[in-house]
């Protein structure tokens, strides 16, 4: 299957769920002679545009890796800047969940976040919970291994309470206790910036995902790059272990 101009693959070959590892903000800023916070600001603007592009392309779910459990190791000023960008984004979401019928979900442990930020996140999730349009997941203080530990703890507690038998735990039972429960697993994982690793992102959910690594820093990522990744996905033969 070959790309024709600026067209997209036929709808049946498009991914339904796209995961994005938004990488390269700091390096982009350094190349511009700017502070790293400027790279995160530009990256946040790109994220908002790419969400719109995904919706227009018919992609049903987007999961963006915004802040990992390991990112707390970064300088406090940089962490504060990222959290302020998230705070600003949350305050502008009325159109997304009211006019566009979008649903927003946060993946990760909210406990270490500032109280006002947690309240904003919980309000947006509650306000958009019944919407039936595009779903956007933002992974904040998220790690794939930590998510699996959390699921194991929840299942262990249910077994201890007599609500569940250990022998009845299946792959579906585990999936039902992940942050993404009720959503399809990602079909496509995109990582810009030239790095080629998963970095603890959607460890369980990406077992059969297709990966596209792109040599472009996230602040320079655009609709054309997204379309290229979708074409690369469409050309793949997904056998899921079969012939």
C-alpha positions, 0 to 999 in steps of 0.5 A: 500500500503506497501513500498517494499525496497527502491522503490518509490510508483507507479507514479500515487500515487506520489505527483506532488507538494511537499512543504517543511518547512526546519526547525531545522538548528539552533538546529542541529548546537547547538547539534554539538557545532557549530554556528547557521550559520553552521546549515544554511550552511548544510541545504542549501546543503541538499536543493540542494540535495533534489531538485535533488532527487525530480527531479529524483523521478518525482516530478514536483514542489518543494516549500521550505520555506527558510525565513519567514516574521517573521525570521527578528526577528532573530539576524542580523548575522544569517539573514546575513548568510542566505542571503549570502547563498541565494546569493551564491546559485543564482550564481550557478544556470546556470546548473539548468535552462540551462542544466536541463530546470528548472524554479525558482520562488521566493515567497514573498516580495523582497522589503526589500532585498539587491538590488544585491540580488533582481537583482539576483533573478529577473535575475534567474526568467527571465532567466528560465521563459520559461523553461518547466522542474521541477519548484522550488519555494523558499519562501523568506520573505514570509508569507501566510497571507501576500500573501493573503493580497497582493492578496486582494489588487490587486483584490481591485485595479482592482475593483476600476479601473473597470477592475473587478466586486466584484461579479466576484471574485471567488476562482480561481480569488484569486488563480490567484493573488497568487505567485504560480499562474499557478501551482498546489496546493501542494499535500504534505507538509513535515515538519522535526524537530519534530514540527507539525504546518504550520507556515504561509506557503502556507496558501491558497494553502495547504487547501487540502494538506497531511501533514507529520511531521518527527522527523529529523532535516533538515540538517539530512534530506535525500532521504530516508526520502523523500521517506518515506514521499512519501510512507506515502502520497501514503497510504492516501485516499484523498477524497477532501470532498467526500465519 
